[in-house]
Amino acid sequence: MVVWWAGPTPLTNHGLPQASNLALYLNSLGLNRTPPSHTHVLWDEYFHGQRVSFWAYLGRTPAPRALLQLGFLAAAGLFTFARRSGPVRVRVPESRLSPLEFIETLGGLYQRKGAAREALEIVYHRFRFLLTSRLTLPSSASPEEIARGVRQRLGWTVPGFWETLQGCERGLKSAGVRDREALHLIQELHDYARRFRLEST
């Protein structure tokens, strides 16, 4: 049998003078039985000042783990918000230069077609355009005028440039220019473009 007192009134100074309260107390302890019964008395000291704090009470519950999980969620939310609301950076533009794979594919097409003359023509016309712009000559200038402008305005007196121009002119007029000869002329044009600093103009 369990006897649960809802309040301590029978044990207070106000309740002790009443005989019924004393009988309730003795019956609850089992002292009116012969022999006395084995009774366990449990005291709740909460209302008598033996109180724990609210945080100590929460420490014995799953609340700390739940708060820890909520903290992780809040940190993740702040991190994602900061990334969305951070400074806007300019997108790096993609390079418009042809990738190496495209160059190799295009070179393979020229090789299978035997279009050494067409490849030489493209490089030579670009070289003439850059050089005539540098020398302030008309685009229709003859190789003699170009060679003269290089000597007078750029001070280039090393032999070989005139021969390269003549070789390019002959290669464009010949339908059967060989691949090795066209490659040599193209390499010479690239070398002169570097020496004359045409790529930076």
C-alpha positions in Angstrom: 0.0 0.0 0.0 1.2 3.5 -0.9 0.1 6.6 1.0 0.8 9.8 -0.8 0.3 13.1 1.1 -0.6 15.9 -1.3 0.6 18.5 1.3 2.5 18.8 4.6 -0.5 20.4 6.4 -0.9 17.5 9.0 2.7 18.1 10.2 2.5 21.9 10.4 1.9 23.8 13.6 -1.6 24.4 12.5 -2.4 20.8 11.8 -0.7 19.0 14.7 -3.3 20.0 17.4 -6.0 18.0 15.5 -6.2 14.4 16.6 -7.2 13.1 13.2 -3.9 14.4 11.8 -1.9 12.5 14.4 -3.9 9.4 13.6 -3.2 9.9 9.9 0.5 10.3 10.6 0.7 7.1 12.7 -1.3 5.1 10.2 0.9 6.3 7.4 4.0 5.2 9.3 2.4 1.9 10.3 3.1 2.4 14.0 -0.4 1.5 15.0 0.1 -2.0 13.7 1.4 -4.9 15.8 4.0 -5.8 14.9 5.0 -2.5 13.2 5.1 -2.9 9.4 8.2 -2.2 7.4 7.5 1.3 6.0 9.6 3.5 3.7 9.1 7.2 4.1 10.1 9.4 1.1 10.5 13.1 1.7 10.1 15.6 -1.1 12.3 18.6 0.0 11.5 20.7 -3.0 9.0 22.8 -1.3 11.3 23.1 1.8 14.0 24.9 0.0 16.1 22.0 -1.4 15.6 23.1 -5.0 17.9 22.7 -7.9 18.3 25.3 -10.6 16.5 25.2 -13.9 19.7 24.5 -15.8 20.6 21.7 -13.5 17.2 20.2 -14.1 17.7 20.5 -17.9 21.1 18.9 -17.6 19.4 15.6 -16.7 17.2 15.8 -19.8 17.8 15.4 -23.5 17.6 19.2 -23.9 21.4 19.8 -24.1 21.7 17.4 -27.0 18.8 19.0 -28.7 20.2 22.5 -28.2 23.6 21.3 -29.6 21.9 20.0 -32.7 20.0 23.3 -33.1 23.3 25.2 -32.7 24.8 23.1 -35.6 21.7 23.9 -37.7 22.0 27.6 -36.9 25.7 27.7 -37.8 25.0 25.9 -41.1 22.2 28.4 -41.9 24.5 31.3 -41.1 27.3 29.8 -43.3 25.0 29.3 -46.3 23.5 32.8 -45.8 26.9 34.4 -45.7 27.9 32.6 -48.9 24.8 33.8 -50.7 25.0 37.3 -49.4 28.8 37.7 -49.8 30.6 40.1 -52.2 29.8 39.5 -55.8 32.9 38.6 -57.8 33.2 39.1 -61.5 32.9 35.8 -63.3 36.2 34.8 -65.0 35.6 35.0 -68.8 36.3 31.9 -70.7 39.3 32.2 -73.0 38.3 32.6 -76.7 41.6 31.1 -77.8 41.4 27.9 -79.7 42.3 24.9 -77.5 45.2 22.7 -78.5 42.9 19.9 -79.5 41.2 22.1 -82.1 44.6 23.2 -83.4 45.7 19.6 -83.8 42.4 18.7 -85.5 42.7 21.6 -87.9 46.3 20.7 -88.6 45.3 17.2 -89.4 42.7 18.4 -91.8 45.3 20.6 -93.6 47.7 17.7 -93.7 45.2 15.2 -95.2 44.0 17.7 -97.7 47.6 18.7 -98.6 46.7 22.3 -98.0 50.2 23.6 -97.3 49.6 26.6 -99.6 46.4 27.6 -97.8 48.1 27.5 -94.4 51.0 29.6 -95.7 48.6 32.1 -97.2 46.8 32.6 -93.9 50.0 33.2 -91.9 51.6 35.4 -94.6 48.5 37.6 -95.0 48.3 38.1 -91.2 52.0 38.9 -91.1 51.7 41.4 -93.9 48.7 43.1 -92.2 50.5 43.5 -88.9 53.8 44.6 -90.5 52.2 47.2 -92.9 50.2 48.6 -89.9 53.4 48.9 -88.0 55.2 50.6 -90.9 52.1 52.7 -91.8 52.1 51.3 -95.3 49.1 50.5 -97.4 47.9 46.9 -97.3 48.6 46.6 -101.0 52.3 47.4 -100.6 54.7 45.3 -102.6 57.4 43.1 -101.0 60.0 45.6 -102.1 58.2 48.4 -100.3 57.9 46.3 -97.2 61.5 45.4 -97.2 62.5 49.0 -97.7 60.3 50.1 -94.8 61.8 47.5 -92.5 65.3 48.8 -93.3 64.4 52.5 -93.0 61.9 52.5 -90.1 62.9 49.5 -88.1 66.6 49.6 -88.8 66.7 45.9 -89.8 69.7 45.2 -92.0 70.2 41.5 -91.3 70.0 39.5 -94.6 67.3 36.9 -95.1 64.1 38.9 -94.6 63.9 39.8 -98.3 64.4 36.1 -99.2 61.6 35.0 -96.9 59.2 37.5 -98.5 60.2 36.2 -101.9 59.7 32.6 -100.8 56.2 33.3 -99.5 55.2 35.1 -102.7 56.5 32.1 -104.8 54.7 29.6 -102.5 51.4 31.4 -102.9 51.7 31.4 -106.7 52.7 27.7 -106.8 49.9 25.1 -106.3 52.4 22.4 -105.5 54.4 23.9 -102.6 55.7 21.2 -100.4 54.8 20.8 -96.7 58.3 21.1 -95.5 58.9 24.3 -97.4 55.7 25.9 -96.3 56.5 24.9 -92.6 59.9 26.5 -92.9 58.4 29.8 -94.3 55.8 29.9 -91.6 58.4 29.4 -88.9 60.4 32.3 -90.5 57.4 34.5 -90.4 56.7 33.8 -86.8 60.4 34.5 -86.0 60.3 37.9 -87.7 57.0 38.7 -86.1 58.6 38.1 -82.7 61.7 40.1 -83.7 59.6 43.1 -84.9 57.3 42.8 -81.9 54.2 42.6 -84.1 52.2 40.4 -81.8 52.0 43.2 -79.2 50.6 45.7 -81.6 
